[in-house]
Amino acid sequence: MESMINDTVQGAIYLSVIDMILLIVFLYAMGQLFKLFPLVNKIKFTLRKKGN
Amino acid sequence: MILIKALQAMLESTGLIMLTPGNVFLIFVGMLLVYLAIHKHYEPFLLLPIGFACIVANIPGTDLLLNGGLLSFFYLGVEHMIYPPLIFLGVGAMTDFGPMIANPSLLVLGAFAHVGIFIALIGAKLLGFSIFEAGAIGIIGGADGPMAIYVTQHLAPHLMAQVSVAAYSYMALMPLIQPPIMRLLTTKEERNIMMKQVRFVSKREKIMFSLIITVIIDLLLPPIAPLITMLMLGNLLKESGVVERLAKTASGEFMNVITLLLGLSIGSTMSADTFLKLKTLEIIILGLVAFMTGTAGGILGAKLLNKLSGGKINPLIGSAGIASVPIAARVSHKVALEENPYIFLIMHAMGPNLAGVFGTAIAGGIMLTLLGM
């Protein structure tokens, strides 16, 4: 696989900006996903209730 | 006459005549690392074997470092990137990710505290390093030793000694580097903010976490799949509760063996001919810049979140967004405690701290992808 980034100062700036933005997006998306995690406990509760 | 010749032959077979001033200097550096580990308790599990191997690596005449030598076999674990994922297995098996799952809005602090990576990367490029070398130097700012080794082995293996020594040394020195920056960028009022207790995270959520994160990260960022896979496997062993022996082994003796081998391997790269260069000094300075700006970035990010949340977040937890677990979280806790003995930030700071582990891995993964690795 070839590098998409040039070996220049400008390339380093592009690499940094893209990496930083994607990092924020990734972690923000992970955070949003974790907000749904309490639902896992509710699913368990519903299944048990149905079982009973 | 025969006696003199015998003595001369014996002298020639020792390392004495090959000993250079550089070797002597690095033997003292190795001794300093051992002193810091024993006397100051700075990351002794790492600095002790690193320092000892550094001393040995600078004693000429032995075959320890040569092809087929004992330390060269140990180094195969770094060269073939076996140790970093195995260290992550142990870290996963000893870590409770609950504080991070419980407070998802703080995850983004793991990104803000990584700004140091990119400042060091651009700084390295300005100093004339190649983009690959600059990437490896930048990752020091993530304060994650195994990740620094992993990325450096991909991008610039010839800088392994400098990058790994800088990363581990600064991790050990975080309690000295971070507090002045934290106090400088926060007001007394901000340091006194009490945070609400985080919610309880169930065992089922933690099990789902390891499975879901493995699938998502391995799918989206294949270059870091070995690290995240092992981290999450270790955590699954711990949280499942059905393989206690495996979890105990992964986080105990197994982790100790790998840490010892990793420390010896890194220290063995510190021989005078590869380590004593101007580049080393530049990398060490850039590493410090990365740590300092990363700390500042994390604090400023936390201040922003504090404003957005209406004053509910203590900005001191921002600096914990640097990956080094749990050192950075402990530093946040200690600085807050010095300000107010009733503030206990450790659990709150563990959230961004754990997010930082993912932050460094993701930043490294994106970097490897963009650089075509």
Interface residues (C-beta under 8 A of the other chain):
Chain A: M1 E2 S3 M4 I5 N6 D7 T8 V9 G11 A12 I13 L15 S16 V17 I18 D19 M20 L22 L23 I24 F26 L27 Y28 M30 G31 Q32 L33 F34 K35 F37 P38 V40 N41 K44
Chain B: M100 I101 P104 S105 L106 L107 V108 G110 A111 H114 V115 I117 F118 I119 L121 I122 A124 K125 L126 S130 I131 F132 A134 G135 G138 R199 V201 S202 R204 E205 M208 F209 I212 I213 I216 L220 A355 F358 G359 I362 A363 I366 M367 L370 L371 G372 M373
